[in-house]
Amino acid sequence: MSTATAAQGVWATLAAQAPAERIPAPHIEYAQLAPTLIVVGAAVLGVLVEAFVPRRSRYSVQVFLAVAALASAFAAVVGLAAGGYAGDKAHIAAMGAVAVDGPALFLQGTILLASIVAVFTFAERRLDPRAHGKRVDSFAAQAASVPGSDSEKAAVKAGFTTTEVFPLALFAISGMLVFPAADDLLTLFVALEVFSLPLYLLCALARRQRLMSQEAAVKYFLLGAFSSAFLLFGIALLYGYAGSVSYAAIADVVDGTVANVDPALADTMGNDALLLIGGALVLMGLLFKVGAVPFHMWTPDVYQGAPTPVTGFMAAATKVAAFGALLRLLYVVLPGLRWDWRPVMWGVAIVTMLAGAVIAVTQTDVKRLLAYSSIAHAGFILAGVIATSAEGVQSVLFYLGAYSFVTIGAFAVVTLVRDAGGEATHLSKWAGLGRRSPLTAAVFAVFLLAFAGIPLTSGFAGKFAVFKAAAEGGAGALVVVGVISSAIAAFFYIRVIVLMFFSEPKADGPTVAVPSPLTMTTIAVGVAVTLVLGLAPQYFLDLAGQASTFVR
């Protein structure tokens, strides 16, 4: 019999087999993945815009594309929530890879709204004086050129702008959308890399102080690579423990309810050492992203060195995505290990709150001060995570939503205070700002009071919610530490307010740039969210409460 005849016989046999015996075609629910697909599609279009659209038109096309995509993706999230996918229709989509449920949709909506206002700060082009007759933004004229080189000078003279920041931001946002919704460990890792790699690049693109910006990017990249390696090694150990990377399958093995054991994995399956070490390594990777102590060392340097619009975007959106992934891991995969991970998380939360608050007192740079502030806030949010209850999830979701807008608004204000060298971030230069520019100082004071958790601001409502959930969950001592940390933190926030309003302005002090409507909108949205969530938080707390049930 010839080879051709034999092959025909094989194909005939395969064709005659029942469909169940063939490799199943993947079933992807595209409509339920629409928010992420819209953002990824726009990011790919943004790359094509860089390749084919004339340079003079790229900026306006990229800004329109980015904002339209993010707004469309948010509309898709609202549509899914209205269609019941945050409630009784919640399920696991994409062959078990992505969860479509209340927490995922709430966090995706928060990320998208925060990203829209962050993109406005990316697009700001009126803060710096014109360079050679052309408007410039916060980003390097030509990212590939060596700082101070002839090619960089030529790019500045030609009025180039790095419009690639918009597709890079969209790629990062697409990874952030998947990260809190990932329902298996491999999807979690892929999403982590998809949003981390663009952020490493964005951190290196500052127009001024380019060497500091590139140093920040290298530090972030190296430490981020270490954290990714820990996460990946933890995933390997958890696979060895459970024989699966699916959250539900690992949870079943932890609970002892697994039915069928793969003979090839029978020797390692159920090995508690693999579970404990693997779980700890995965947690380390996620705690690095939220900036918890002792995995926080990258935060102040990166926040200070990165372009300020990128810092605001990263501080808000990355925290939302990473805490979403942390919640899903602890509440869906490892609830059976609660007595093992709670004491560890207690320690991490206490050290994070105290270290962030105490070290922030010593800072003399506004961006570094806000970086340590973000570390302290990571500790406060961890108090809600430790509550291990529906109220804990509700409080964390609300806190993340409130915190993200305050953060982006605060960093948007930082971009306005400038001197001859660009942004004036040293605290001594902010002295007397309230007399020189009362409105700017007042807006920044509102954000600082929100960070401090003063009543009638969103910060107070958020802290009250997480501390209440933690106390009801049996973590009363943690709440005491949180209140003490908040009191320490209030000192340095109020110190900045006193410096702005009760110090004499210096003759050679900085000026406050007049921004375009883009940055004005970002700051106005930040103030509005801060006051609305502070004065009338109940509706949004109820919304977070309705979205606090994870699909299993």
Buried (B, 14 or more C-beta within 10 A) or exposed (E): EEEEEEEEEEEEEEEEEEEEEEEEEEEBBEBBBBBBBBBBBBBBBBBEBBEEBEEEEBBEBBBEBBBEBBBBBBBBBBBBBEEEBBEEEBEBBBEBBBBBBBBBBBBBBBBBBBBBBBBBBBBBBBBBEEBEEBBBBBBBBBBEBEEEEEEBEEBBEEBBBBBBBBBBBBBBBBBBBBBBBBBBBBBBBBBBBBBBBBBBBBBBBBBBBBEBBBBBBBBBBEBBEBBBEBBBBBBBBBBBBBBBBBBBBBBBBBEEEBEEEEEEBEEBBBBEEBBBBBBBBBBBBBBBBBBBBEBBEBBBBBBBBBBBBBBBBBBBBBBBBBBBBBBBBBBBBBBBBEEBBBEEBBEBBBBBBBBBBBBBEEBEBBBBBBBBBBBBBBBBBBBBBBBBBBBBBBBBBBBBBBBBBBBBBBBBBBBBBBBEEBBBBEBEBBBBBBBBBEEBBBBBBBBBBBBBBBEEBBBBBBBBBBBBBBBBBEBEEBBEBBEEBBEBBBEBBBBBBEBBBEBEBEEEBBEBBEBBEBBBBBBBBBBEBBBBBBEEBEEBBEBBBBBBBBBB
